[in-house]
Amino acid sequence: MRELQADALNKRLNELKLELSVEKRKIASTGVSSKVVKTRAIKRDIARINTILNERGASL
């Protein structure tokens, strides 16, 4: 991920946030948290991208 440009990282960040919201809705509607591993991985990827952008000084 570190080799991606800021624009590509921002695009991926938006995709991940959308995917996370979809997963949260699925968990909320079914009441079953069978996708905990997937949501955790998405959150970690979001954190990684935010860290990279902050290190570069790019705006979110």
N, C-alpha and C positions, 0 to 999 in steps of 0.2 A: 504494500500500500504506500510505502514511503516514496516510491518513485513516481507516483501519480501527481498530476498537477492539481492546484487548488480547486479549479473548476470541476474536475473529475471527482475529487474528494467530496465536494459539496453536493454533487449530483448523487453520489453513492450514499452520502449521509441522509439525504431526503428519502431515497429509496428504502433505506433501513428503518427510518422513523415510520414510514408508511407501513412497512412489513410488521414492525413491532405493534403498531396500533391494531392491525388486523389480527395478530396473534392474541393480543389482550382481549379483543372483542370475542374471539372464539372461546377463550378461557372463561370469560364472564358469562357468555350465553349457555355454555354447557355445564359450567361449574366444576369441570374436571381439568386439572392442570397437568395433562399428559405431555404438553409441549414445553415444560419448564426448561429443558436443556436447550431447546431452540431459542426461546426468549432470552435466556441467559447469554447465548452466543451472539445474538443480535445486539444486546446491550453492550457487550464487550467490544464488538466491532464499532459501535457508535462511539464508545469511549476512546478507542484507538484513533479513530478519525479525528475526533475533537482534540486529542492530544497532539497529533501531527499538525493540525491547523494552528493550534496555539503556539507550538514550537516555531512554526514558520512566521507567526505574526499575522496570519491571514484572518480576515474577518469571517465570522460564521454567518 
